[in-house]
Amino acid sequence: MSFKTWSEFPTPIIGLAPMDGYSDSAFRRICKEVNPNIITYTEFTSADGIHHNGDSIRRRLQFHPSESPVIAQIFGKNIETFQTAAKYCEDQGFAGIDLNMGCPSKKVVKSEHGVALRRNCDLAFQLIEAVAKATNLPVSVKTRLGWSDASDLTAFGKGAESAGAQMICIHARTYKEPYNVPAFFEPVYELKRNVAIPVLGNGGIISMADGMAKLGNLDGFLIGQATFGNPWIFSESPPQTFSEKVDLMKRHTAYLIESKGESVGTREIRKHLLTYVKAIPGARQYRSRLSVVGSYDEICTVLDEIEAAIRDV
Ligand SMILES: Cc1cc2nc3c(=O)[nH]c(=O)nc-3n(C[C@H](O)[C@H](O)[C@H](O)COP(=O)(O)O)c2cc1C
């Protein structure tokens, strides 16, 4: 699919939220297999790291053609490194570049990156403008309602739009709020009434129906934590039994090993496997084994044993 601006993209725009440690290439491939129409974002990636040619940083930006369109999400605060990073992402074939202005982690905020840019709007807008000038790709911004309330959200969104942002996604919680409090979408609807660019809502969405119910005047929504162990959340007709799901779990494992090697891949798939089997009562006794699995074959063996055990119940 080719498009120059997010305004051309079919709505509602539904996507997997960027999540450090989760929305890597393997999980994005899996979610795209479940629903080929969704968009995906990379995990947030340091513009400084890309600029300084960090190999491990650049590895975070690898993706498989089947994932397209993928948005590369970058964070930082330096105009020059943002511009290099934007060029790099364009050369890699990404569909868009997203600027992270929402990350609340202590380290990120202390460095004046992520959500800290909401307290330095002039720099935030300069960064958007610089990236928009440095690339032909559509530039977007993902941020939160605000620091401790949403009083400046509309002003921020209008400023981002004037600076060249072509889409904005709002995680409908403030910086001060943890990830598990109810999201508050009203200020996001108000923002949309004041800008022409697509606005996506995000926060606490637990199903496609829930996302559609919260859509209001927005152009789409992203789902984050509710995808853990449940990529089928993006499906219109999700599988009902473990047997129907097990092949996808094995493929997820295979993709992770393909992209990161067997040692890292098998270590990183463990947390996903534990969430895949979380709600399955018969699988309780297998969880300790899943938390130490060390090879693809071993993972398939445990999953097959769970499937057989559940089938026989
Ligand atoms: C483990 C984890 C990692 C995250 N990493 C990122 C990230 O790299 N970039 C980003 O913009 N947001 C990140 N987020 C925020 C999510 O994209 C999303 O805004 C948030 O989880 C709210 O959506 P949800 O309630 O559907 O999970 C992360 C969230 C979680 C839980």
The ligand as an SDF file (V2000), in Angstrom:
LIG
                    3D

 31 33  0  0  0  0  0  0  0  0999 V2000
    5.8360   -2.6320   28.3890 C   0  0  0  0  0  0  0  0  0  0  0  0
    5.4480   -1.3550   27.7050 C   0  0  0  0  0  0  0  0  0  0  0  0
    6.3470   -0.7440   26.8410 C   0  0  0  0  0  0  0  0  0  0  0  0
    5.9930    0.4510   26.1870 C   0  0  0  0  0  0  0  0  0  0  0  0
    6.8650    1.0000   25.3000 N   0  0  0  0  0  0  0  0  0  0  0  0
    6.4880    2.1010   24.5700 C   0  0  0  0  0  0  0  0  0  0  0  0
    7.3080    2.6100   23.5300 C   0  0  0  0  0  0  0  0  0  0  0  0
    8.4000    2.0750   23.2300 O   0  0  0  0  0  0  0  0  0  0  0  0
    6.8570    3.7220   22.8640 N   0  0  0  0  0  0  0  0  0  0  0  0
    5.6510    4.3090   23.1420 C   0  0  0  0  0  0  0  0  0  0  0  0
    5.2800    5.3090   22.5140 O   0  0  0  0  0  0  0  0  0  0  0  0
    4.8520    3.8220   24.1160 N   0  0  0  0  0  0  0  0  0  0  0  0
    5.2300    2.7310   24.8010 C   0  0  0  0  0  0  0  0  0  0  0  0
    4.3710    2.2000   25.7180 N   0  0  0  0  0  0  0  0  0  0  0  0
    3.0250    2.7810   25.8700 C   0  0  0  0  0  0  0  0  0  0  0  0
    2.0320    2.0650   24.9320 C   0  0  0  0  0  0  0  0  0  0  0  0
    2.3320    2.3310   23.5790 O   0  0  0  0  0  0  0  0  0  0  0  0
    0.6090    2.5390   25.2020 C   0  0  0  0  0  0  0  0  0  0  0  0
    0.5410    3.9330   24.9790 O   0  0  0  0  0  0  0  0  0  0  0  0
    0.1620    2.2600   26.6390 C   0  0  0  0  0  0  0  0  0  0  0  0
    0.5050    0.9480   27.0330 O   0  0  0  0  0  0  0  0  0  0  0  0
   -1.3460    2.4830   26.7800 C   0  0  0  0  0  0  0  0  0  0  0  0
   -2.0660    1.5900   25.9840 O   0  0  0  0  0  0  0  0  0  0  0  0
   -2.7610    0.2790   26.6360 P   0  0  0  0  0  0  0  0  0  0  0  0
   -3.5310    0.7510   27.8170 O   0  0  0  0  0  0  0  0  0  0  0  0
   -3.5900   -0.2920   25.5220 O   0  0  0  0  0  0  0  0  0  0  0  0
   -1.6320   -0.6140   27.0430 O   0  0  0  0  0  0  0  0  0  0  0  0
    4.7170    1.0410   26.4050 C   0  0  0  0  0  0  0  0  0  0  0  0
    3.8290    0.4070   27.2770 C   0  0  0  0  0  0  0  0  0  0  0  0
    4.1640   -0.7620   27.9040 C   0  0  0  0  0  0  0  0  0  0  0  0
    3.1760   -1.4290   28.8270 C   0  0  0  0  0  0  0  0  0  0  0  0
  1  2  1  0
  2  3  1  0
  2 30  2  0
  3  4  2  0
  4  5  1  0
  4 28  1  0
  5  6  2  0
  6  7  1  0
  6 13  1  0
  7  8  2  0
  7  9  1  0
  9 10  1  0
 10 11  2  0
 10 12  1  0
 12 13  2  0
 13 14  1  0
 14 15  1  0
 14 28  1  0
 15 16  1  0
 16 17  1  0
 16 18  1  0
 18 19  1  0
 18 20  1  0
 20 21  1  0
 20 22  1  0
 22 23  1  0
 23 24  1  0
 24 25  2  0
 24 26  1  0
 24 27  1  0
 28 29  2  0
 29 30  1  0
 30 31  1  0
M  END
$$$$
